[in-house]
């Protein structure tokens, strides 16, 4: 959909999901950083990110992202009372339709239908309106301002749903949804082709997503049944592990090194197998073992039921996800102190 006259590095609008306060924005930024050094973060606000990068990276960035609804070429931001500057915007040839969304109920007092009519009138000078089968969808995000962008890439949530825990041949009810497993990996900033280790692999939800994104996935777990089940799930989706081993978390450095990213959801809860060991003691051993396998610049993404301190790695950020009742998950992103 690249147009004549569009800059080499156009601005793209990322419509972020709203289920976590900071995680969707952080994931989008990390995906951009991981795919191209030629980028600039132009701006952000409630429910969106605007970034500039070459068109050729749009597919690779959008294909790995999980907590963004859609991405497309940015047309501009406008005050609800004045959208006249939009008359200079250029759409691809063919018909168009405008679809509006309020982010978390913002701009309640603004008449969205009036704005759609005004914008539609400006854009229809060069393109025809087709509400049923448009060639181009123009998205209108209503939050701090009126933001417009051409929808070009949409996150395939249906495909992610097909990989959720209940759809796998071997599963445990305690498992991250594929969207969050993917987001956890992305938050580490690992590049396509990098190596991702999950030392508490369980049924394989995280390594499945790592392999799907083009990374080399390695799985370990102290429970041999989990390793066997993880392999079964990988084969079910036509994927392969780069390596695997049944082993205790404290022993991973004896077998692995130069890992670009560790992404893991360690055990917690009453139904979890721990061999009788205290959960917090397992976490403490993990914090000492994980940096030993990372490259000097490597990161670890670790999901825990509470925040945790660590003196073996540098904590970059923690992102909270409310699950239900009193249960929340905390996505810790650590940087190896050796970086």
Secondary structure as a PSIPRED ss2 file (coil, helix, strand):
# PSIPRED VFORMAT (PSIPRED V4.0)

   1 X C   1.000  0.000  0.000
   2 X C   1.000  0.000  0.000
   3 X C   1.000  0.000  0.000
   4 X C   1.000  0.000  0.000
   5 X C   1.000  0.000  0.000
   6 X C   1.000  0.000  0.000
   7 X C   1.000  0.000  0.000
   8 X C   1.000  0.000  0.000
   9 X C   1.000  0.000  0.000
  10 X C   1.000  0.000  0.000
  11 X E   0.000  0.000  1.000
  12 X E   0.000  0.000  1.000
  13 X E   0.000  0.000  1.000
  14 X E   0.000  0.000  1.000
  15 X E   0.000  0.000  1.000
  16 X E   0.000  0.000  1.000
  17 X C   1.000  0.000  0.000
  18 X C   1.000  0.000  0.000
  19 X C   1.000  0.000  0.000
  20 X C   1.000  0.000  0.000
  21 X C   1.000  0.000  0.000
  22 X C   1.000  0.000  0.000
  23 X H   0.000  1.000  0.000
  24 X H   0.000  1.000  0.000
  25 X H   0.000  1.000  0.000
  26 X H   0.000  1.000  0.000
  27 X H   0.000  1.000  0.000
  28 X H   0.000  1.000  0.000
  29 X H   0.000  1.000  0.000
  30 X H   0.000  1.000  0.000
  31 X H   0.000  1.000  0.000
  32 X H   0.000  1.000  0.000
  33 X H   0.000  1.000  0.000
  34 X H   0.000  1.000  0.000
  35 X H   0.000  1.000  0.000
  36 X C   1.000  0.000  0.000
  37 X C   1.000  0.000  0.000
  38 X C   1.000  0.000  0.000
  39 X E   0.000  0.000  1.000
  40 X E   0.000  0.000  1.000
  41 X E   0.000  0.000  1.000
  42 X E   0.000  0.000  1.000
  43 X E   0.000  0.000  1.000
  44 X E   0.000  0.000  1.000
  45 X E   0.000  0.000  1.000
  46 X C   1.000  0.000  0.000
  47 X C   1.000  0.000  0.000
  48 X E   0.000  0.000  1.000
  49 X E   0.000  0.000  1.000
  50 X E   0.000  0.000  1.000
  51 X E   0.000  0.000  1.000
  52 X E   0.000  0.000  1.000
  53 X E   0.000  0.000  1.000
  54 X C   1.000  0.000  0.000
  55 X H   0.000  1.000  0.000
  56 X H   0.000  1.000  0.000
  57 X H   0.000  1.000  0.000
  58 X H   0.000  1.000  0.000
  59 X H   0.000  1.000  0.000
  60 X H   0.000  1.000  0.000
  61 X H   0.000  1.000  0.000
  62 X H   0.000  1.000  0.000
  63 X H   0.000  1.000  0.000
  64 X H   0.000  1.000  0.000
  65 X C   1.000  0.000  0.000
  66 X C   1.000  0.000  0.000
  67 X C   1.000  0.000  0.000
  68 X E   0.000  0.000  1.000
  69 X E   0.000  0.000  1.000
  70 X E   0.000  0.000  1.000
  71 X E   0.000  0.000  1.000
  72 X E   0.000  0.000  1.000
  73 X E   0.000  0.000  1.000
  74 X E   0.000  0.000  1.000
  75 X E   0.000  0.000  1.000
  76 X E   0.000  0.000  1.000
  77 X E   0.000  0.000  1.000
  78 X E   0.000  0.000  1.000
  79 X E   0.000  0.000  1.000
  80 X C   1.000  0.000  0.000
  81 X C   1.000  0.000  0.000
  82 X E   0.000  0.000  1.000
  83 X C   1.000  0.000  0.000
  84 X H   0.000  1.000  0.000
  85 X H   0.000  1.000  0.000
  86 X H   0.000  1.000  0.000
  87 X H   0.000  1.000  0.000
  88 X H   0.000  1.000  0.000
  89 X C   1.000  0.000  0.000
  90 X C   1.000  0.000  0.000
  91 X C   1.000  0.000  0.000
  92 X C   1.000  0.000  0.000
  93 X C   1.000  0.000  0.000
  94 X C   1.000  0.000  0.000
  95 X E   0.000  0.000  1.000
  96 X E   0.000  0.000  1.000
  97 X E   0.000  0.000  1.000
  98 X E   0.000  0.000  1.000
  99 X E   0.000  0.000  1.000
 100 X E   0.000  0.000  1.000
 101 X E   0.000  0.000  1.000
 102 X E   0.000  0.000  1.000
 103 X H   0.000  1.000  0.000
 104 X H   0.000  1.000  0.000
 105 X H   0.000  1.000  0.000
 106 X C   1.000  0.000  0.000
 107 X C   1.000  0.000  0.000
 108 X C   1.000  0.000  0.000
 109 X C   1.000  0.000  0.000
 110 X C   1.000  0.000  0.000
 111 X C   1.000  0.000  0.000
 112 X H   0.000  1.000  0.000
 113 X H   0.000  1.000  0.000
 114 X H   0.000  1.000  0.000
 115 X H   0.000  1.000  0.000
 116 X H   0.000  1.000  0.000
 117 X H   0.000  1.000  0.000
 118 X H   0.000  1.000  0.000
 119 X H   0.000  1.000  0.000
 120 X H   0.000  1.000  0.000
 121 X H   0.000  1.000  0.000
 122 X H   0.000  1.000  0.000
 123 X H   0.000  1.000  0.000
 124 X C   1.000  0.000  0.000
 125 X C   1.000  0.000  0.000
 126 X C   1.000  0.000  0.000
 127 X C   1.000  0.000  0.000
 128 X E   0.000  0.000  1.000
 129 X E   0.000  0.000  1.000
 130 X C   1.000  0.000  0.000
 131 X C   1.000  0.000  0.000
 132 X C   1.000  0.000  0.000
 133 X C   1.000  0.000  0.000
 134 X C   1.000  0.000  0.000
 135 X C   1.000  0.000  0.000
 136 X E   0.000  0.000  1.000
 137 X E   0.000  0.000  1.000
 138 X E   0.000  0.000  1.000
 139 X E   0.000  0.000  1.000
 140 X E   0.000  0.000  1.000
 141 X E   0.000  0.000  1.000
 142 X E   0.000  0.000  1.000
 143 X C   1.000  0.000  0.000
 144 X C   1.000  0.000  0.000
 145 X C   1.000  0.000  0.000
 146 X E   0.000  0.000  1.000
 147 X E   0.000  0.000  1.000
 148 X E   0.000  0.000  1.000
 149 X E   0.000  0.000  1.000
 150 X E   0.000  0.000  1.000
 151 X E   0.000  0.000  1.000
 152 X E   0.000  0.000  1.000
 153 X E   0.000  0.000  1.000
 154 X E   0.000  0.000  1.000
 155 X C   1.000  0.000  0.000
 156 X C   1.000  0.000  0.000
 157 X H   0.000  1.000  0.000
 158 X H   0.000  1.000  0.000
 159 X H   0.000  1.000  0.000
 160 X H   0.000  1.000  0.000
 161 X H   0.000  1.000  0.000
 162 X C   1.000  0.000  0.000
 163 X C   1.000  0.000  0.000
 164 X C   1.000  0.000  0.000
 165 X H   0.000  1.000  0.000
 166 X H   0.000  1.000  0.000
 167 X H   0.000  1.000  0.000
 168 X C   1.000  0.000  0.000
 169 X C   1.000  0.000  0.000
 170 X C   1.000  0.000  0.000
 171 X C   1.000  0.000  0.000
 172 X C   1.000  0.000  0.000
 173 X C   1.000  0.000  0.000
 174 X C   1.000  0.000  0.000
 175 X C   1.000  0.000  0.000
 176 X C   1.000  0.000  0.000
 177 X C   1.000  0.000  0.000
 178 X H   0.000  1.000  0.000
 179 X H   0.000  1.000  0.000
 180 X H   0.000  1.000  0.000
 181 X H   0.000  1.000  0.000
 182 X H   0.000  1.000  0.000
 183 X H   0.000  1.000  0.000
 184 X H   0.000  1.000  0.000
 185 X H   0.000  1.000  0.000
 186 X H   0.000  1.000  0.000
 187 X H   0.000  1.000  0.000
 188 X C   1.000  0.000  0.000
 189 X C   1.000  0.000  0.000
 190 X C   1.000  0.000  0.000
 191 X C   1.000  0.000  0.000
 192 X C   1.000  0.000  0.000
 193 X C   1.000  0.000  0.000
 194 X C   1.000  0.000  0.000
 195 X E   0.000  0.000  1.000
 196 X E   0.000  0.000  1.000
 197 X E   0.000  0.000  1.000
 198 X E   0.000  0.000  1.000
 199 X C   1.000  0.000  0.000
 200 X C   1.000  0.000  0.000
 201 X C   1.000  0.000  0.000
 202 X C   1.000  0.000  0.000
 203 X C   1.000  0.000  0.000
 204 X C   1.000  0.000  0.000
 205 X H   0.000  1.000  0.000
 206 X H   0.000  1.000  0.000
 207 X H   0.000  1.000  0.000
 208 X H   0.000  1.000  0.000
 209 X H   0.000  1.000  0.000
 210 X H   0.000  1.000  0.000
 211 X H   0.000  1.000  0.000
 212 X H   0.000  1.000  0.000
 213 X C   1.000  0.000  0.000
 214 X C   1.000  0.000  0.000
 215 X C   1.000  0.000  0.000
 216 X E   0.000  0.000  1.000
 217 X E   0.000  0.000  1.000
 218 X E   0.000  0.000  1.000
 219 X E   0.000  0.000  1.000
 220 X E   0.000  0.000  1.000
 221 X E   0.000  0.000  1.000
 222 X C   1.000  0.000  0.000
 223 X C   1.000  0.000  0.000
 224 X H   0.000  1.000  0.000
 225 X H   0.000  1.000  0.000
 226 X H   0.000  1.000  0.000
 227 X H   0.000  1.000  0.000
 228 X H   0.000  1.000  0.000
 229 X H   0.000  1.000  0.000
 230 X H   0.000  1.000  0.000
 231 X H   0.000  1.000  0.000
 232 X H   0.000  1.000  0.000
 233 X H   0.000  1.000  0.000
 234 X H   0.000  1.000  0.000
 235 X H   0.000  1.000  0.000
 236 X H   0.000  1.000  0.000
 237 X C   1.000  0.000  0.000
 238 X C   1.000  0.000  0.000
 239 X C   1.000  0.000  0.000
 240 X C   1.000  0.000  0.000
 241 X C   1.000  0.000  0.000
 242 X C   1.000  0.000  0.000
 243 X E   0.000  0.000  1.000
 244 X E   0.000  0.000  1.000
 245 X E   0.000  0.000  1.000
 246 X E   0.000  0.000  1.000
 247 X C   1.000  0.000  0.000
 248 X C   1.000  0.000  0.000
 249 X H   0.000  1.000  0.000
 250 X H   0.000  1.000  0.000
 251 X H   0.000  1.000  0.000
 252 X H   0.000  1.000  0.000
 253 X H   0.000  1.000  0.000
 254 X H   0.000  1.000  0.000
 255 X C   1.000  0.000  0.000
 256 X C   1.000  0.000  0.000
 257 X C   1.000  0.000  0.000
 258 X C   1.000  0.000  0.000
 259 X E   0.000  0.000  1.000
 260 X E   0.000  0.000  1.000
 261 X E   0.000  0.000  1.000
 262 X E   0.000  0.000  1.000
 263 X E   0.000  0.000  1.000
 264 X E   0.000  0.000  1.000
 265 X C   1.000  0.000  0.000
 266 X C   1.000  0.000  0.000
 267 X C   1.000  0.000  0.000
 268 X C   1.000  0.000  0.000
 269 X C   1.000  0.000  0.000
 270 X C   1.000  0.000  0.000
 271 X C   1.000  0.000  0.000
 272 X C   1.000  0.000  0.000
 273 X C   1.000  0.000  0.000
 274 X C   1.000  0.000  0.000
 275 X C   1.000  0.000  0.000
 276 X C   1.000  0.000  0.000
 277 X C   1.000  0.000  0.000
 278 X C   1.000  0.000  0.000
 279 X H   0.000  1.000  0.000
 280 X H   0.000  1.000  0.000
 281 X H   0.000  1.000  0.000
 282 X H   0.000  1.000  0.000
 283 X H   0.000  1.000  0.000
 284 X H   0.000  1.000  0.000
 285 X H   0.000  1.000  0.000
 286 X H   0.000  1.000  0.000
 287 X H   0.000  1.000  0.000
 288 X H   0.000  1.000  0.000
 289 X H   0.000  1.000  0.000
 290 X H   0.000  1.000  0.000
 291 X H   0.000  1.000  0.000
 292 X H   0.000  1.000  0.000
 293 X H   0.000  1.000  0.000
 294 X E   0.000  0.000  1.000
 295 X E   0.000  0.000  1.000
 296 X E   0.000  0.000  1.000
 297 X E   0.000  0.000  1.000
 298 X E   0.000  0.000  1.000
 299 X E   0.000  0.000  1.000
 300 X E   0.000  0.000  1.000
 301 X E   0.000  0.000  1.000
 302 X E   0.000  0.000  1.000
 303 X E   0.000  0.000  1.000
 304 X E   0.000  0.000  1.000
 305 X C   1.000  0.000  0.000
 306 X C   1.000  0.000  0.000
 307 X C   1.000  0.000  0.000
 308 X C   1.000  0.000  0.000
 309 X C   1.000  0.000  0.000
 310 X C   1.000  0.000  0.000
 311 X C   1.000  0.000  0.000
 312 X C   1.000  0.000  0.000
 313 X E   0.000  0.000  1.000
 314 X E   0.000  0.000  1.000
 315 X E   0.000  0.000  1.000
 316 X E   0.000  0.000  1.000
 317 X E   0.000  0.000  1.000
 318 X E   0.000  0.000  1.000
 319 X E   0.000  0.000  1.000
 320 X E   0.000  0.000  1.000
 321 X E   0.000  0.000  1.000
 322 X E   0.000  0.000  1.000
 323 X E   0.000  0.000  1.000
 324 X E   0.000  0.000  1.000
 325 X C   1.000  0.000  0.000
 326 X C   1.000  0.000  0.000
 327 X E   0.000  0.000  1.000
 328 X E   0.000  0.000  1.000
 329 X E   0.000  0.000  1.000
 330 X E   0.000  0.000  1.000
 331 X E   0.000  0.000  1.000
 332 X E   0.000  0.000  1.000
 333 X E   0.000  0.000  1.000
 334 X E   0.000  0.000  1.000
 335 X E   0.000  0.000  1.000
 336 X E   0.000  0.000  1.000
 337 X C   1.000  0.000  0.000
 338 X C   1.000  0.000  0.000
 339 X C   1.000  0.000  0.000
